[in-house]
Amino acid sequence: MVKQKEVPTDDRITRRWWLQLITSMVILFLFTQFILHQLISTDVVSGISMAQNFRDGDQVLTLRHGKIAHGSVIIFDAPNDPGTLYIKRVIGLPGDRIQMNQDRLYVNGHLTPEPYLQHYLTGRAFTENFTLKEALGVSQVPAHSYFVLGDNRPVSRDSRRIGFIKQDRIIGTVKMRYWPLNTFQLY
């Protein structure tokens, strides 16, 4: 005797399709949430401390746990204002000696170009002269810390005023400005 295979009804096919669709959507949502909370974040620039390179209202994509190097732009929890995020440029890594003299940056005694400041340097003093010893009382950037400056140095609240940024306060490194679209840029 041959048993006939049961043919699924349209109703069972429709239910199975909906179950698969909902399951796929839940998995996609959870995966997206994981990516957004563990690997990347999106942030909105507020203020003028990084103008002209970043303007108030710019939206950026930040890579969490990204490599931090000289010149990296980072987002971090402000040590002087809990709950506020700052965006600044990394000037000094742990162990570095920093000096600014006549708008020239010296890292470990070597003149370091700052091409991101070209539109600021007009012959007038833009950044006051300082050494780490004068500004913060130590001659080197401490371990697990960074020295940061805003690109708009005359108005920026940065390491010269708030001290070194500890590694555990860093949210991530800026990798892309995606809004407004006419200023899209990868970093």
MARDRENPA-932840 format. One record per residue: residue in three letters; x, y, z of N, C-alpha, C, O in turn; residue number from 1; chain. Coordinates in nm, 4 decimals, padded with zeros to 6 digits. Layout:
N
R   res       n.xx       n.yy       n.zz      ca.xx      ca.yy      ca.zz       c.xx       c.yy       c.zz       o.xx       o.yy       o.zz     n   chain
R   ala          X          Y          Z          X          Y          Z          X          Y          Z          X          Y          Z   NUM       A
...
This chain:
187
R   res       n.xx       n.yy       n.zz      ca.xx      ca.yy      ca.zz       c.xx       c.yy       c.zz       o.xx       o.yy       o.zz     n   chain
R   met    00.0816   -00.1154    00.0000    00.0000    00.0000    00.0000    00.0879    00.1243    00.0000    00.1818    00.1350    00.0789     1       A
R   val    00.0584    00.2137   -00.0846    00.1346    00.3368   -00.0977    00.0566    00.4479   -00.0291   -00.0621    00.4703   -00.0528     2       A
R   lys    00.1305    00.5155    00.0570    00.0680    00.6256    00.1286    00.0933    00.7533    00.0498    00.2057    00.7819    00.0085     3       A
R   gln   -00.0100    00.8266    00.0308    00.0054    00.9521   -00.0425    00.0648    01.0586    00.0490    00.0300    01.0698    00.1666     4       A
R   lys    00.1549    01.1357   -00.0088    00.2161    01.2468    00.0655    00.1122    01.3571    00.0785    00.0409    01.3904   -00.0161     5       A
R   glu    00.1061    01.4128    00.2001    00.0093    01.5185    00.2253    00.0587    01.6470    00.1601    00.1733    01.6875    00.1797     6       A
R   val   -00.0248    01.7077    00.0858    00.0080    01.8321    00.0184   -00.0335    01.9468    00.1101   -00.1489    01.9547    00.1522     7       A
R   pro    00.0645    02.0386    00.1419    00.0283    02.1489    00.2312   -00.0772    02.2387    00.1675   -00.0797    02.2615    00.0465     8       A
R   thr   -00.1613    02.2867    00.2522   -00.2660    02.3772    00.2046   -00.2089    02.5172    00.1906   -00.1035    02.5484    00.2459     9       A
R   asp   -00.2789    02.6003    00.1167   -00.2354    02.7390    00.0993   -00.2252    02.8099    00.2330   -00.1382    02.8947    00.2527    10       A
R   asp   -00.3128    02.7755    00.3231   -00.3134    02.8388    00.4550   -00.1848    02.8064    00.5318   -00.1265    02.8947    00.5948    11       A
R   arg   -00.1404    02.6806    00.5267   -00.0166    02.6416    00.5958    00.1055    02.7035    00.5291    00.2006    02.7402    00.5980    12       A
R   ile    00.1053    02.7157    00.3989    00.2170    02.7787    00.3269    00.2263    02.9261    00.3658    00.3356    02.9775    00.3895    13       A
R   thr    00.1140    02.9927    00.3721    00.1116    03.1344    00.4083    00.1628    03.1550    00.5510    00.2415    03.2464    00.5758    14       A
R   arg    00.1189    03.0708    00.6447    00.1660    03.0829    00.7842    00.3167    03.0591    00.7938    00.3873    03.1317    00.8638    15       A
R   arg    00.3646    02.9587    00.7240    00.5077    02.9295    00.7263    00.5867    03.0471    00.6677    00.6899    03.0852    00.7228    16       A
R   trp    00.5397    03.1043    00.5575    00.6067    03.2189    00.4959    00.6122    03.3370    00.5933    00.7168    03.4001    00.6081    17       A
R   trp    00.5002    03.3670    00.6597    00.4987    03.4770    00.7566    00.5925    03.4493    00.8739    00.6610    03.5406    00.9199    18       A
R   leu    00.5971    03.3277    00.9224    00.6862    03.2914    01.0324    00.8325    03.3101    00.9916    00.9125    03.3628    01.0689    19       A
R   gln    00.8667    03.2675    00.8720    01.0033    03.2858    00.8233    01.0374    03.4337    00.8069    01.1477    03.4764    00.8408    20       A
R   leu    00.9436    03.5109    00.7554    00.9657    03.6541    00.7367    00.9872    03.7239    00.8706    01.0809    03.8024    00.8846    21       A
R   ile    00.9029    03.6967    00.9679    00.9154    03.7597    01.0998    01.0448    03.7172    01.1679    01.1127    03.7999    01.2287    22       A
R   thr    01.0794    03.5899    01.1586    01.2046    03.5407    01.2175    01.3246    03.6096    01.1530    01.4173    03.6509    01.2226    23       A
R   ser    01.3233    03.6220    01.0229    01.4332    03.6901    00.9515    01.4435    03.8363    00.9934    01.5534    03.8879    01.0132    24       A
R   met    01.3300    03.9023    01.0068    01.3312    04.0436    01.0468    01.3840    04.0605    01.1885    01.4597    04.1541    01.2148    25       A
R   val    01.3460    03.9725    01.2803    01.3951    03.9797    01.4182    01.5461    03.9578    01.4211    01.6173    04.0300    01.4908    26       A
R   ile    01.5950    03.8608    01.3476    01.7397    03.8335    01.3425    01.8135    03.9540    01.2833    01.9173    03.9945    01.3355    27       A
R   leu    01.7612    04.0106    01.1761    01.8237    04.1282    01.1146    01.8245    04.2462    01.2113    01.9247    04.3172    01.2206    28       A
R   phe    01.7159    04.2681    01.2826    01.7080    04.3763    01.3804    01.8117    04.3564    01.4912    01.8842    04.4496    01.5260    29       A
R   leu    01.8187    04.2348    01.5467    01.9154    04.2082    01.6537    02.0591    04.2243    01.6055    02.1432    04.2773    01.6779    30       A
R   phe    02.0877    04.1788    01.4833    02.2212    04.1942    01.4260    02.2548    04.3428    01.4093    02.3654    04.3854    01.4425    31       A
R   thr    02.1612    04.4204    01.3588    02.1816    04.5649    01.3409    02.2065    04.6327    01.4748    02.2954    04.7171    01.4856    32       A
R   gln    02.1296    04.5972    01.5762    02.1485    04.6559    01.7088    02.2866    04.6217    01.7649    02.3521    04.7061    01.8259    33       A
R   phe    02.3301    04.4978    01.7439    02.4635    04.4571    01.7881    02.5703    04.5429    01.7201    02.6608    04.5940    01.7859    34       A
R   ile    02.5591    04.5584    01.5888    02.6563    04.6388    01.5139    02.6568    04.7820    01.5665    02.7631    04.8384    01.5927    35       A
R   leu    02.5379    04.8412    01.5821    02.5289    04.9815    01.6233    02.5776    05.0048    01.7656    02.6277    05.1132    01.7956    36       A
R   his    02.5644    04.9071    01.8533    02.6038    04.9284    01.9919    02.7435    04.8779    02.0256    02.8038    04.9238    02.1226    37       A
R   gln    02.7951    04.7850    01.9477    02.9254    04.7278    01.9787    03.0366    04.7698    01.8841    03.1527    04.7753    01.9247    38       A
R   leu    03.0041    04.7991    01.7606    03.1090    04.8258    01.6623    03.1113    04.9699    01.6126    03.2191    05.0257    01.5920    39       A
R   ile    02.9964    05.0302    01.5933    02.9911    05.1673    01.5423    02.8905    05.2492    01.6216    02.8046    05.1947    01.6909    40       A
R   ser    02.9025    05.3792    01.6104    02.8009    05.4685    01.6655    02.7874    05.5869    01.5709    02.8781    05.6176    01.4936    41       A
R   thr    02.6748    05.6510    01.5786    02.6527    05.7720    01.5006    02.6402    05.8871    01.5995    02.5754    05.8744    01.7034    42       A
R   asp    02.7028    05.9990    01.5663    02.7042    06.1141    01.6555    02.6818    06.2411    01.5755    02.7081    06.2458    01.4554    43       A
R   val    02.6331    06.3436    01.6433    02.6100    06.4733    01.5814    02.7051    06.5737    01.6458    02.7117    06.5843    01.7683    44       A
R   val    02.7782    06.6471    01.5627    02.8718    06.7485    01.6116    02.7917    06.8673    01.6650    02.6973    06.9143    01.6016    45       A
R   ser    02.8310    06.9135    01.7808    02.7657    07.0293    01.8416    02.8739    07.1295    01.8792    02.9672    07.0957    01.9521    46       A
R   gly    02.8620    07.2512    01.8306    02.9596    07.3537    01.8641    03.0567    07.3818    01.7522    03.0469    07.3259    01.6430    47       A
R   ile    03.1524    07.4713    01.7820    03.2451    07.5195    01.6791    03.3912    07.4855    01.7077    03.4807    07.5369    01.6406    48       A
R   ser    03.4165    07.3993    01.8068    03.5559    07.3734    01.8443    03.6355    07.3003    01.7363    03.7585    07.3006    01.7402    49       A
R   met    03.5673    07.2376    01.6399    03.6381    07.1678    01.5325    03.6147    07.2337    01.3966    03.6549    07.1795    01.2936    50       A
R   ala    03.5496    07.3507    01.3961    03.5276    07.4245    01.2700    03.6649    07.4613    01.2143    03.7568    07.4869    01.2921    51       A
R   gln    03.6797    07.4644    01.0972    03.6119    07.4502    00.9721    03.6007    07.3065    00.9263    03.5260    07.2788    00.8325    52       A
R   asn    03.6706    07.2153    00.9875    03.6694    07.0766    00.9426    03.5407    07.0034    00.9784    03.4930    06.9206    00.9008    53       A
R   phe    03.4846    07.0326    01.0938    03.3555    06.9789    01.1356    03.2728    07.0958    01.1848    03.3198    07.1783    01.2631    54       A
R   arg    03.1477    07.1021    01.1378    03.0600    07.2132    01.1738    02.9453    07.1648    01.2602    02.9115    07.0464    01.2618    55       A
R   asp    02.8867    07.2584    01.3317    02.7717    07.2304    01.4157    02.6630    07.1619    01.3315    02.6225    07.2145    01.2278    56       A
R   gly    02.6168    07.0465    01.3754    02.5130    06.9735    01.3033    02.5643    06.8635    01.2121    02.4852    06.7813    01.1658    57       A
R   asp    02.6945    06.8593    01.1847    02.7484    06.7498    01.1038    02.7198    06.6172    01.1738    02.7244    06.6081    01.2965    58       A
R   gln    02.6904    06.5151    01.0944    02.6672    06.3823    01.1497    02.7809    06.2916    01.1061    02.8177    06.2866    00.9887    59       A
R   val    02.8361    06.2194    01.2045    02.9542    06.1372    01.1800    02.9305    05.9931    01.2234    02.8498    05.9650    01.3120    60       A
R   leu    03.0029    05.9031    01.1585    03.0025    05.7620    01.1931    03.1332    05.7332    01.2657    03.2411    05.7642    01.2152    61       A
R   thr    03.1233    05.6747    01.3825    03.2386    05.6508    01.4679    03.2600    05.5006    01.4845    03.1661    05.4265    01.5135    62       A
R   leu    03.3828    05.4570    01.4660    03.4179    05.3166    01.4856    03.4640    05.2976    01.6294    03.5645    05.3547    01.6715    63       A
R   arg    03.3902    05.2175    01.7034    03.4304    05.1867    01.8409    03.5521    05.0947    01.8342    03.5632    05.0122    01.7436    64       A
R   his    03.6403    05.1087    01.9274    03.7601    05.0247    01.9365    03.8504    05.0405    01.8150    03.9280    04.9501    01.7839    65       A
R   gly    03.8416    05.1537    01.7457    03.9283    05.1786    01.6308    04.0684    05.2158    01.6756    04.0885    05.2585    01.7893    66       A
R   lys    04.1640    05.1998    01.5878    04.3032    05.2360    01.6179    04.3140    05.3869    01.6284    04.2641    05.4599    01.5428    67       A
R   ile    04.3788    05.4327    01.7328    04.3976    05.5760    01.7548    04.5413    05.6109    01.7199    04.6356    05.5514    01.7722    68       A
R   ala    04.5568    05.7083    01.6306    04.6890    05.7504    01.5851    04.6968    05.9027    01.5911    04.5962    05.9697    01.6144    69       A
R   his    04.8165    05.9569    01.5700    04.8302    06.1022    01.5609    04.7377    06.1531    01.4510    04.7364    06.0986    01.3406    70       A
R   gly    04.6616    06.2558    01.4804    04.5713    06.3146    01.3822    04.4330    06.2528    01.3773    04.3443    06.3066    01.3110    71       A
R   ser    04.4119    06.1396    01.4467    04.2786    06.0798    01.4505    04.1811    06.1771    01.5159    04.2171    06.2507    01.6077    72       A
R   val    04.0581    06.1762    01.4675    03.9516    06.2537    01.5311    03.8718    06.1552    01.6148    03.8263    06.0523    01.5647    73       A
R   ile    03.8549    06.1875    01.7437    03.7869    06.0957    01.8344    03.6658    06.1627    01.8990    03.6567    06.2852    01.9076    74       A
R   ile    03.5745    06.0790    01.9434    03.4603    06.1205    02.0241    03.4854    06.0615    02.1622    03.5213    05.9444    02.1740    75       A
R   phe    03.4667    06.1422    02.2673    03.4903    06.0919    02.4025    03.3974    06.1594    02.5022    03.3444    06.2677    02.4773    76       A
R   asp    03.3789    06.0926    02.6160    03.3022    06.1499    02.7264    03.3850    06.2616    02.7878    03.4998    06.2405    02.8269    77       A
R   ala    03.3267    06.3801    02.7960    03.3985    06.4957    02.8498    03.4254    06.4749    02.9985    03.3319    06.4535    03.0758    78       A
R   pro    03.5526    06.4809    03.0396    03.5836    06.4596    03.1814    03.5308    06.5722    03.2711    03.5092    06.5515    03.3905    79       A
R   asn    03.5104    06.6897    03.2143    03.4656    06.8042    03.2940    03.3150    06.8268    03.2879    03.2630    06.9164    03.3544    80       A
R   asp    03.2441    06.7458    03.2082    03.1004    06.7661    03.1891    03.0339    06.6299    03.1649    03.0096    06.5929    03.0501    81       A
R   pro    03.0043    06.5551    03.2723    02.9477    06.4206    03.2576    02.8227    06.4202    03.1688    02.7360    06.5068    03.1802    82       A
R   gly    02.8162    06.3216    03.0811    02.7034    06.3086    02.9904    02.7201    06.3828    02.8592    02.6372    06.3688    02.7692    83       A
R   thr    02.8267    06.4622    02.8469    02.8528    06.5368    02.7243    02.9643    06.4685    02.6471    03.0633    06.4236    02.7049    84       A
R   leu    02.9471    06.4614    02.5160    03.0508    06.4043    02.4304    03.1252    06.5168    02.3602    03.0643    06.6140    02.3155    85       A
R   tyr    03.2570    06.5035    02.3508    03.3406    06.5992    02.2790    03.3980    06.5320    02.1549    03.4164    06.4103    02.1514    86       A
R   ile    03.4257    06.6128    02.0538    03.4970    06.5674    01.9347    03.6248    06.6506    01.9262    03.6190    06.7736    01.9259    87       A
R   lys    03.7400    06.5841    01.9193    03.8696    06.6521    01.9133    03.9671    06.5686    01.8309    03.9401    06.4538    01.7956    88       A
R   arg    04.0811    06.6302    01.8019    04.1863    06.5641    01.7242    04.2981    06.5196    01.8186    04.3407    06.5953    01.9059    89       A
R   val    04.3449    06.3963    01.8001    04.4531    06.3421    01.8824    04.5851    06.4035    01.8363    04.6234    06.3921    01.7199    90       A
R   ile    04.6525    06.4677    01.9287    04.7822    06.5300    01.9016    04.8946    06.4483    01.9646    05.0017    06.4330    01.9060    91       A
R   gly    04.8691    06.3959    02.0853    04.9720    06.3213    02.1562    04.9247    06.1859    02.2035    04.8177    06.1732    02.2632    92       A
R   leu    05.0057    06.0839    02.1762    04.9814    05.9471    02.2226    05.0580    05.9242    02.3529    05.1436    06.0052    02.3884    93       A
R   pro    05.0290    05.8153    02.4250    05.1025    05.7880    02.5484    05.2541    05.7903    02.5262    05.3060    05.7275    02.4339    94       A
R   gly    05.3231    05.8640    02.6127    05.4689    05.8749    02.6046    05.5190    05.9919    02.5218    05.6375    06.0245    02.5274    95       A
R   asp    05.4318    06.0557    02.4455    05.4734    06.1684    02.3601    05.5044    06.2933    02.4423    05.4475    06.3161    02.5491    96       A
R   arg    05.5966    06.3733    02.3886    05.6262    06.5074    02.4411    05.5715    06.6066    02.3388    05.6027    06.5974    02.2201    97       A
R   ile    05.4912    06.6996    02.3841    05.4225    06.7927    02.2945    05.4682    06.9352    02.3230    05.4837    06.9758    02.4382    98       A
R   gln    05.4893    07.0103    02.2146    05.5226    07.1525    02.2270    05.4597    07.2267    02.1089    05.4602    07.1780    01.9959    99       A
R   met    05.4066    07.3434    02.1368    05.3542    07.4313    02.0316    05.4360    07.5597    02.0389    05.4467    07.6220    02.1445   100       A
R   asn    05.4936    07.5983    01.9248    05.5747    07.7189    01.9207    05.5478    07.7912    01.7890    05.5781    07.7389    01.6818   101       A
R   gln    05.4910    07.9113    01.7971    05.4591    07.9944    01.6811    05.3773    07.9164    01.5770    05.4109    07.9116    01.4586   102       A
R   asp    05.2692    07.8561    01.6260    05.1767    07.7787    01.5430    05.2425    07.6586    01.4759    05.1943    07.6101    01.3735   103       A
R   arg    05.3494    07.6121    01.5319    05.4145    07.4910    01.4817    05.4093    07.3861    01.5916    05.4492    07.4105    01.7054   104       A
R   leu    05.3594    07.2691    01.5549    05.3464    07.1586    01.6490    05.4710    07.0711    01.6446    05.5170    07.0313    01.5376   105       A
R   tyr    05.5244    07.0422    01.7621    05.6389    06.9526    01.7751    05.5966    06.8338    01.8609    05.5528    06.8501    01.9748   106       A
R   val    05.6103    06.7143    01.8044    05.5824    06.5914    01.8776    05.7144    06.5182    01.8907    05.7766    06.4812    01.7911   107       A
R   asn    05.7564    06.4976    02.0141    05.8846    06.4323    02.0437    06.0015    06.5043    01.9751    06.0961    06.4411    01.9282   108       A
R   gly    05.9930    06.6365    01.9704    06.0995    06.7181    01.9142    06.0966    06.7332    01.7632    06.1791    06.8056    01.7074   109       A
R   his    06.0039    06.6667    01.6956    05.9954    06.6726    01.5491    05.8787    06.7614    01.5065    05.7674    06.7490    01.5577   110       A
R   leu    05.9060    06.8504    01.4126    05.8007    06.9338    01.3561    05.6975    06.8430    01.2903    05.7309    06.7584    01.2073   111       A
R   thr    05.5720    06.8620    01.3285    05.4638    06.7773    01.2783    05.3667    06.8620    01.1975    05.3046    06.9531    01.2523   112       A
R   pro    05.3522    06.8343    01.0691    05.2599    06.9139    00.9876    05.1152    06.8934    01.0334    05.0774    06.7855    01.0791   113       A
R   glu    05.0359    06.9991    01.0201    04.8935    06.9926    01.0524    04.8136    07.0445    00.9326    04.7612    07.1558    00.9369   114       A
R   pro    04.8041    06.9650    00.8260    04.7379    07.0109    00.7040    04.5909    07.0466    00.7254    04.5352    07.1251    00.6487   115       A
R   tyr    04.5285    06.9914    00.8265    04.3881    07.0202    00.8563    04.3676    07.1617    00.9099    04.2535    07.2042    00.9278   116       A
R   leu    04.4751    07.2349    00.9357    04.4646    07.3731    00.9842    04.5000    07.4763    00.8781    04.5078    07.5950    00.9096   117       A
R   gln    04.5217    07.4354    00.7532    04.5688    07.5270    00.6489    04.4851    07.6528    00.6379    04.5405    07.7613    00.6202   118       A
R   his    04.3540    07.6422    00.6478    04.2695    07.7602    00.6301    04.2728    07.8527    00.7514    04.2185    07.9630    00.7453   119       A
R   tyr    04.3351    07.8108    00.8615    04.3458    07.8962    00.9794    04.4749    07.9770    00.9834    04.4760    08.0912    01.0293   120       A
R   leu    04.5828    07.9176    00.9356    04.7140    07.9777    00.9528    04.7350    08.0908    00.8529    04.7674    08.0679    00.7364   121       A
R   thr    04.7160    08.2111    00.9004    04.7184    08.3296    00.8133    04.8328    08.4237    00.8477    04.8377    08.5356    00.7966   122       A
R   gly    04.9237    08.3812    00.9324    05.0329    08.4687    00.9719    05.0123    08.5262    01.1112    05.1082    08.5687    01.1756   123       A
R   arg    04.8872    08.5279    01.1585    04.8607    08.5707    01.2958    04.8736    08.4497    01.3872    04.8570    08.3360    01.3433   124       A
R   ala    04.9030    08.4744    01.5137    04.9116    08.3635    01.6093    04.7748    08.2984    01.6237    04.6762    08.3656    01.6540   125       A
R   phe    04.7692    08.1683    01.6022    04.6442    08.0939    01.6095    04.6367    08.0115    01.7379    04.5333    08.0080    01.8045   126       A
R   thr    04.7478    07.9452    01.7718    04.7552    07.8638    01.8930    04.8639    07.9223    01.9825    04.9764    07.9463    01.9387   127       A
R   glu    04.8279    07.9448    02.1092    04.9296    07.9989    02.1999    05.0424    07.8980    02.2193    05.0209    07.7770    02.2118   128       A
R   asn    05.1605    07.9482    02.2438    05.2766    07.8628    02.2678    05.2592    07.7897    02.4008    05.2098    07.8468    02.4980   129       A
R   phe    05.3004    07.6629    02.4040    05.2968    07.5865    02.5289    05.3817    07.4612    02.5155    05.4138    07.4172    02.4051   130       A
R   thr    05.4167    07.4057    02.6281    05.4725    07.2712    02.6377    05.3797    07.1937    02.7315    05.3000    07.2541    02.8033   131       A
R   leu    05.3892    07.0638    02.7314    05.3071    06.9859    02.8245    05.3371    07.0241    02.9686    05.2471    07.0319    03.0522   132       A
R   lys    05.4641    07.0475    02.9964    05.5048    07.0841    03.1332    05.4360    07.2134    03.1762    05.3868    07.2234    03.2886   133       A
R   glu    05.4327    07.3131    03.0862    05.3680    07.4406    03.1186    05.2160    07.4258    03.1297    05.1536    07.4838    03.2185   134       A
R   ala    05.1578    07.3485    03.0398    05.0116    07.3389    03.0343    04.9548    07.2461    03.1413    04.8525    07.2766    03.2026   135       A
R   leu    05.0224    07.1311    03.1637    04.9632    07.0305    03.2518    05.0568    06.9794    03.3607    05.0192    06.8913    03.4381   136       A
R   gly    05.1768    07.0329    03.3676    05.2665    06.9981    03.4767    05.3447    06.8692    03.4604    05.4147    06.8279    03.5529   137       A
R   val    05.3346    06.8046    03.3452    05.4128    06.6832    03.3188    05.4784    06.6982    03.1829    05.4323    06.7760    03.0992   138       A
R   ser    05.5855    06.6241    03.1609    05.6573    06.6411    03.0348    05.6158    06.5408    02.9263    05.6493    06.5597    02.8094   139       A
R   gln    05.5432    06.4344    02.9639    05.5005    06.3342    02.8668    05.3528    06.3012    02.8873    05.2987    06.3149    02.9971   140       A
R   val    05.2896    06.2577    02.7793    05.1517    06.2097    02.7885    05.1545    06.0799    02.8691    05.2292    05.9882    02.8351   141       A
R   pro    05.0742    06.0707    02.9757    05.0759    05.9490    03.0589    05.0257    05.8251    02.9843    04.9602    05.8355    02.8806   142       A
R   ala    05.0575    05.7087    03.0389    05.0106    05.5818    02.9827    04.8579    05.5802    02.9801    04.7929    05.6360    03.0686   143       A
R   his    04.8016    05.5164    02.8788    04.6558    05.5006    02.8627    04.5826    05.6341    02.8542    04.4651    05.6429    02.8897   144       A
R   ser    04.6516    05.7380    02.8072    04.5925    05.8709    02.7953    04.6336    05.9343    02.6632    04.7285    05.8907    02.5980   145       A
R   tyr    04.5593    06.0389    02.6253    04.5852    06.1092    02.4994    04.5757    06.2582    02.5224    04.5012    06.3048    02.6087   146       A
R   phe    04.6524    06.3329    02.4439    04.6462    06.4788    02.4442    04.5709    06.5179    02.3181    04.6113    06.4813    02.2078   147       A
R   val    04.4612    06.5923    02.3335    04.3765    06.6279    02.2197    04.3620    06.7797    02.2095    04.3670    06.8511    02.3096   148       A
R   leu    04.3441    06.8269    02.0869    04.3171    06.9681    02.0612    04.2014    06.9786    01.9629    04.1831    06.8921    01.8773   149       A
R   gly    04.1240    07.0851    01.9761    04.0227    07.1153    01.8751    04.0901    07.1845    01.7585    04.1937    07.2486    01.7762   150       A
R   asp    04.0333    07.1728    01.6401    04.0910    07.2391    01.5229    04.0721    07.3905    01.5302    04.1526    07.4648    01.4741   151       A
R   asn    03.9697    07.4367    01.5967    03.9462    07.5798    01.6156    04.0063    07.6171    01.7516    03.9344    07.6406    01.8487   152       A
R   arg    04.1378    07.6218    01.7558    04.2142    07.6308    01.8809    04.1791    07.7489    01.9720    04.1787    07.7315    02.0939   153       A
R   pro    04.1497    07.8680    01.9191    04.1205    07.9785    02.0108    03.9958    07.9575    02.0978    03.9862    08.0161    02.2056   154       A
R   val    03.9013    07.8760    02.0532    03.7777    07.8589    02.1310    03.7606    07.7179    02.1866    03.6652    07.6922    02.2600   155       A
R   ser    03.8501    07.6272    02.1533    03.8313    07.4864    02.1894    03.8598    07.4600    02.3368    03.9591    07.5073    02.3920   156       A
R   arg    03.7706    07.3834    02.3991    03.7947    07.3313    02.5341    03.8548    07.1923    02.5131    03.7837    07.0953    02.4869   157       A
R   asp    03.9860    07.1854    02.5250    04.0572    07.0619    02.4926    04.1560    07.0287    02.6033    04.1422    07.0790    02.7149   158       A
R   ser    04.2548    06.9454    02.5751    04.3477    06.8995    02.6787    04.4212    07.0127    02.7484    04.4639    06.9972    02.8629   159       A
R   arg    04.4366    07.1252    02.6820    04.5029    07.2381    02.7478    04.4218    07.2856    02.8672    04.4778    07.3423    02.9610   160       A
R   arg    04.2904    07.2634    02.8653    04.2028    07.3109    02.9727    04.1416    07.1989    03.0563    04.1154    07.2176    03.1752   161       A
R   ile    04.1185    07.0827    02.9953    04.0519    06.9744    03.0678    04.1443    06.8576    03.1007    04.1024    06.7620    03.1660   162       A
R   gly    04.2691    06.8647    03.0562    04.3649    06.7597    03.0862    04.3666    06.6479    02.9834    04.3030    06.6565    02.8783   163       A
R   phe    04.4397    06.5445    03.0157    04.4540    06.4300    02.9262    04.3227    06.3525    02.9203    04.2437    06.3542    03.0147   164       A
R   ile    04.3015    06.2856    02.8093    04.1822    06.2037    02.7915    04.2223    06.0583    02.8133    04.3050    06.0033    02.7406   165       A
R   lys    04.1631    05.9988    02.9127    04.1937    05.8590    02.9430    04.1286    05.7678    02.8394    04.0193    05.7955    02.7900   166       A
R   gln    04.1965    05.6606    02.8080    04.1534    05.5679    02.7039    04.0118    05.5150    02.7282    03.9365    05.4957    02.6327   167       A
R   asp    03.9745    05.4915    02.8534    03.8422    05.4349    02.8814    03.7277    05.5342    02.8609    03.6112    05.4949    02.8676   168       A
R   arg    03.7581    05.6616    02.8362    03.6545    05.7622    02.8099    03.6257    05.7774    02.6603    03.5310    05.8458    02.6215   169       A
R   ile    03.7075    05.7137    02.5774    03.6945    05.7299    02.4325    03.5843    05.6389    02.3790    03.5845    05.5180    02.4022   170       A
R   ile    03.4902    05.6998    02.3071    03.3802    05.6270    02.2436    03.4301    05.5605    02.1155    03.3978    05.4449    02.0884   171       A
R   gly    03.5091    05.6341    02.0367    03.5612    05.5769    01.9138    03.6269    05.6816    01.8262    03.6344    05.7993    01.8614   172       A
R   thr    03.6743    05.6361    01.7113    03.7395    05.7243    01.6149    03.6436    05.7535    01.4992    03.5751    05.6643    01.4491   173       A
R   val    03.6406    05.8790    01.4588    03.5531    05.9194    01.3494    03.6080    05.8636    01.2189    03.7252    05.8830    01.1865   174       A
R   lys    03.5223    05.7937    01.1437    03.5624    05.7331    01.0173    03.4922    05.7940    00.8967    03.5382    05.7797    00.7834   175       A
R   met    03.3782    05.8635    00.9221    03.3041    05.9190    00.8093    03.2131    06.0318    00.8570    03.1484    06.0224    00.9612   176       A
R   arg    03.2103    06.1379    00.7781    03.1055    06.2394    00.7945    03.0065    06.2114    00.6827    03.0421    06.2175    00.5650   177       A
R   tyr    02.8813    06.1804    00.7190    02.7833    06.1420    00.6175    02.6725    06.2446    00.5981    02.5925    06.2326    00.5054   178       A
R   trp    02.6672    06.3456    00.6852    02.5652    06.4494    00.6694    02.6206    06.5827    00.7121    02.6879    06.5889    00.8150   179       A
R   pro    02.5969    06.6876    00.6409    02.5198    06.6953    00.5176    02.5930    06.6272    00.4023    02.7157    06.6177    00.4009   180       A
R   leu    02.5150    06.5808    00.3069    02.5699    06.5024    00.1960    02.6772    06.5766    00.1170    02.7716    06.5148    00.0679   181       A
R   asn    02.6637    06.7080    00.1042    02.7625    06.7830    00.0249    02.8988    06.7927    00.0951    02.9956    06.8395    00.0350   182       A
R   thr    02.9072    06.7489    00.2217    03.0375    06.7481    00.2914    03.0814    06.6065    00.3267    03.1682    06.5880    00.4120   183       A
R   phe    03.0222    06.5067    00.2620    03.0591    06.3664    00.2866    03.2094    06.3504    00.2759    03.2723    06.3992    00.1820   184       A
R   gln    03.2670    06.2801    00.3754    03.4119    06.2566    00.3742    03.4458    06.1337    00.4569    03.3875    06.1100    00.5627   185       A
R   leu    03.5411    06.0561    00.4070    03.5950    05.9424    00.4816    03.7226    05.9875    00.5517    03.7965    06.0713    00.4999   186       A
R   tyr    03.7478    05.9322    00.6685    03.8683    05.9653    00.7467    03.9479    05.8411    00.7745    04.0526    05.8480    00.8389   187       A
